[in-house]
Amino acid sequence: MTRITASDDKSRKSRGAQMDPPNRFESTRIEKDIPPEPWDDPEKAATTQVLVDHAKTILTKNSSPDICFTYSINPYRGCEHGCAYCYARPTHETLGFNAGLDFETKIMMKAEAPRLLREALMKASWQPEPIAMSGVTDCYQPVERRYRLTRGCLEVLQEFRNPVSIITKNVLILRDLDILAPMAEMNLVEVFISLTTVDRELASKMEPRTPPPELKLEAIRRLSAAGIPVGVNVAPIVPGLTDKELPKILEAAAAAGAKSAGYVLLRLPLAVKPIFLDWVDHHYPLRAQHVRTLIEDTRNGSLYDNRWGTRQTGEGPYAQQIQTMFRMFQRKFGLDHGLPELDVSRFRRPGEWKQRELFPDS
């Protein structure tokens, strides 16, 4: 597998993955056995490519019992944010790519997403319910600035008055306040900002292409000021790196206007495990073994446990300690009440409201 080491002095500074693990579905792989030349710059080979995903549908139905939504929209596959811990990385292997640099640089965009969403909502079989945006990859990742697929989907949801729950860590969401604020007035939208750390240096290494923590907090302030219900997701909590920040994160989120908070413990499924552990070795070599040990302490001596019910929170004394600390400060800062339930009763298909006005008794 291709690995950029610290001794190369050419680490992928603006990328999360420092290695390209083999695709688990491929029987062969290419390994470079020639050391990089001094003039070789890994960044030159890390340019983002946007490829068209000819998806036939846009709504994905969730079957996991520990996920709080049934349907989600992901306009993009892969994510340029490059978070070292991203649990979605293995999904790129189903496309023939690797979960490392490919996941961050080969972005699949569903160009017909707004049209596909409109078609889905027009079907008589659609029963209105909240739809999650970013159940897998971030709908406001950098390429959204150009392709505006998320905005297009929001315009459709606003037209149909179908409620939506948005999860993002990008302040680009503020661009769409003109859609989100009117939807909030009808109780049709809620937003969760992912805030993993308030340490700017750590964030720049762990989430290299996301806005710094202070801008995420500013996004919470502006969303809240616009009347949009905002929660914060401390996701993931990384044992030995970010767990001690919980009081600061929750205090800062509450001060910015967040009304709810949740958390997810670090998950390392499949190729995420070697990528994240390699990332820790690369950026925090003196803390790497401590981090690994604490992760194992929360996963029954393993590095990952995929059982429903425990995969999000872990188990054992250390996982319980994290949960207790989170609940304590969640209550202290008033983030334990949840957000208002979204209103599905306002749903309408284009033209229906005119018929109801002409024939109010029909």
N, C-alpha and C positions, 0 to 999 in steps of 0.2 A: 504494500500500500504506500502511497505517496505521503511523506511526512515532512513538514517544515520544522526544523529544530532551532532551538535558541542559538546554537552554535553557528547556524547558517547566517545569523544576523540579518535575516530577510523574512521575518515572520509576517503573516498576513495581518497586518495591523488593523485593517478595517473590516476584517472578516472574523467570524466566531470560530469556525472549524479550522484547526491547524493540521488536520489529517483528512485523507479521503479513504474511508473504509471500503472494502469490496462490497459489491451489491450481492445480497444474500440469494437473489434469484438467478444470478449469472454463474455459469460453470467455469468461466475463465476471467482473468483480470490481468491488467498491465501493471508491472512494478518497475519503477525507475531505479536502476542500480548505479547510475552515474551521478556523482556528487554535483550539485549546482555550481555553475561558474560564478565568479564574483559579480559579474554584470547581469546575471539573471535576476529579475525582479518578479517575485510571485504575484505582485499586484497586477502586472501586465496580463497575467493569465486569469485574472479574477474579475474580468469585466462582466457586468450583468447582461444576460441575453433574455429577451422576452419572446416566448414562443406561443403560438395560438393553440389553445385547447379546444377541440371541436366537440365540446360536451353537448349531449342531447337533453340533459336535464340540469337543473340548478339547485333544486331542493334535495338535501340529503337527510334521510330519516335515521335517527339515532336509535340504537337498540341496547345501549349500555344503561343499566339500571342506576348507576351512580352519576349520571349526567342529567342536569335539571331541565333540558329542553328536548323536544321531539324532532323538530326540523331545524336545519341550519343552511346558511348560504356561505359559500367560500368562493368568491370571484377569482381567486388566484390559488395556484398550487405551487409550493415552494415559497420561501419568504426571504426577502433581501435584508430583513433586520439582522439575521445571522446570529440569533441568540444561541449560545453554546449548549444550552440545556434543552432546546426545543424538542418536545415529545413527538412532534409531527415529522421530524426528519425521515424516519423510515418509510413514510408514505411515498417519498420520491423514488424509492427503489422499485415500486410497481410500474414506474414509467421508464425503467431502464437506466436511470441515473443513480449516482451514489448519494448517500445521506450527508456527506460532508460539504465540500465546496459547491457541488452541483445543486444542492438544495438551496443555497444562498444566491447562486448566480444564474441558474436556468429556471426562470419563472414562467410558469404556464398561466396564460390569462384566458379566461372564458369570455371571449369577445361578445357572445350573444347573451350574456347573463341577464340583462334587463328584459330582453324579449322573452327568454325562457321563463323568467319569473312571472311575467304578465300572463303567459299562457297557462302556467300552473294555477294562478289565482283565479283565472277565468273559468276553470273547470268546475262543474257542478259538484264534483266529489270533494273539492277543497272545503274543509270546515275551518273557519277562521280560528287561529291560535297564534301566540307569539312565535316569531321566527328569530333564531339567533344568527347574528352575523359574526364570523370569525370563530366558528367552532373548532377549526383546525389551524389555518394560517390567518395572519392579520389582514383584514380587509382594507386597512389604511396604510399598508406598507408603501415604501417610496414610489413604486411604479403606479400607484393609484393617482398620483398627482398628474400623470400624463393620460392614463386610460380612463379614469373616472367611472369605472364599472360599479363601484360601491355607491357613488352618487346616483348613477342611473337606477340601481336597484332601490335606493331610498325613495326616489321620485315615484317609482311604481308602488311601493308600499304606502306612501303618502296618498296617492290617488285612490287606492283601494281601502285606505284606512285600516290596514292590517298592522297590528303592533309588532315591534321589533326590539330585540335586546342586543346591544352592540358591545363587543369586547375589543379593546385596542390598547396599544401602548404608544400610539403615534398622535401627535398634536394636529396632524392634518385633518382630524375630525372637525376641528373648528371651522374649516372651510365651509362645512355644510350646516352651519347654525341656522341658515335661512330655511332649511327643511326641518331640522330637528326641533327648533323652538315651536313652530306651529303644531307639530305632532305631539310635543309634550303638553301643549294646552288641552289636547284631547286625550291625554293619558295613553299615548300610543308608542312611547319610546322610553327606554332606560339605557344608560351607558355605564360600563364598567371600565375603569382605567387600570391597566396592569402596572403595578408599581412594585418592582422586585427589591429595589434598594434605593436609598437616598444618598449613597456614596457615589459621587460623580465619577471618580477614578475606576471603581469597581464596575459601574454600569458601562463605561466606555470599553472595557475589556470583555464583559460578559454579554452585552447587548450592543455590539459596535455600531450598528446603523439605526439605532433608535434615538429619539430626543433625550437629552439629559434629564435627570429626575426633577430639577426645578421647573423645566418646561412642562413636564407631565402634571405637576402640581398646579401650574398656571392654567393648564387645560381644564383641570377639575374646577378651578375658580370660575373660569369663563362659562363653562357649561352650566354650573350651578346658578350663576348670576342670570343666565338666560332661561331659568326655570326648568331645566332638564334634570331629572333625578339621576344622581351620580353615585356609584359605588366604587370601591377600590378592591382589586384582586391582588393580594400578595402572593404571586404565583410565578415561579415556585419559591418556596422557602428552601434555601440551600444550607443544610447542616454544616456548621463550621465556617460559613461565609456570610450569610445574611440573617441567620436566625436571631442573633443578638440585636439586630436592628429593629425588630418588631415594634417596640415602644415608639421609636422615632418615626417609623413609617406610618403607623396608625395615627399618631399625634399630628403629623404634617398633613395627612389626608383629611382628617377631621377639620383642621384649621382652614383648609382650602375649600371646604364645603361638601365633602363626601358625606353621605348619610348611611352607608352600609359598607361592610367589609367581609371578605372571605379569604381563604387561603388554600393552597394546594402544596403538599410536600413534593420535593424534587422527585421526578420520575425518570428512570433511565431504561426505557424499553429498547431491545434490539441494538441497532447501531448507535443509539444515543449514548449508551454506556461508554464505549471506547472513545467516542468523540469528546464527551464531557470530561472524562478522567484525564485524557491527553491534554485538554485545555487547562485543567487545574495544574497538572505537572508543568506545563509550559509557562503559565503566568504566576502561579503561587507554589513553587517547588517545595518551600519549607513548610507549607501547610497541607500539602496534597495528601499525605498519609492520614493526617488527623481528619480531614474532610471525608476521606474514604471510610475510615473507621466509624465515624458518626452516621454516615449513610447506612452502613451495615447494621448499626445499632437500631435503626428505625425500620429495618426490613428483615428481621429475624436472621441476621447474620449474612444475608445476601445483599446484592446491590440493587435488586429490583424484585418486586412481588406484584404480579398483574391481577391479583384477585380483586373482584369487585367488592367494594365496601372498605377495603384497606389500602388500595393502590393510591388513593388521593391523600390519605392522612398518615399512612404508615402505622406501625404498632410497636409496643415495647415502651420502656421507661422514658427514653429520650424523646420519642414521638409524643408521648403523653405530656412531657414537660413543655414541648413546643405548643401543643394544643392548649394547655392550661394558661401559658403566658399569653397566647393570642387571645383567648376568651377574656382574660382579665383586662387587657388593655382595650379590647373591642368594647367592653362594657364601660370602661372608664371614659372613653372618648365618644360615647354615644353612637357607636357604629354597629350595634347589635339588633336594630329594629327592622332591617330589611327595607326594600323600596316598595312603593305602592304597587298593587297588582295592576297589570296592564289591562286595558279595556278592549275586549274582543267584540263587544256589541255594536261598535260603530262600523264594522266591516260593510263594504258595499262594492258591488261591481259597477263599472262605468255604465251609466244609463239607468241603473236601478233607482237612484234617488229622484230622477226626473219622473219616472213612472209613479213613484209613491206620491210625488207632489200633485200629479194630474189625477191619480186615482187613490186618494188617501184611505179609502175604506177597503181597498183590494188586498 
